[in-house]
Amino acid sequence: MGRRRDELFPMVRSFPVDNYLIFYRPITEGIEVLRVISGYQDLTKLFDRD
């Protein structure tokens, strides 16, 4: 469920809820929520690995 976002970070998915995006990744016990952010932000900058 959710959209794969490998362009931002490996194994990350996003799911929209109203004007927000929930970023998560699957783990053995279920999922790990990484961030909940406004869908209007610069996503590339938020997940910048530098």
NORJO-V891593 format. One record per residue. N is the residue number from 1. PHI is phi in radians with two decimals (* if undefined). Layout:
# NORJO-V891593
N,PHI  N,PHI
This chain:
# NORJO-V891593
1,*  2,1.57  3,-1.66  4,-1.17  5,-2.22  6,-1.05  7,-1.22  8,-1.64  9,-2.92  10,-1.01  11,1.19  12,-1.62  13,-2.19  14,-2.26  15,-2.41  16,-1.41  17,-2.40  18,0.94  19,-1.68  20,-2.06  21,-2.09  22,-1.75  23,-1.78  24,-2.60  25,-2.45  26,-1.26  27,-2.31  28,-0.97  29,-1.46  30,2.59  31,-2.37  32,-2.08  33,-1.38  34,-1.63  35,-2.74  36,-2.19  37,-2.35  38,-1.16  39,-1.21  40,-1.63  41,-1.44  42,-1.35  43,-1.16  44,-1.07  45,-1.16  46,-1.17  47,-1.81  48,-1.06  49,-1.60  50,-1.40
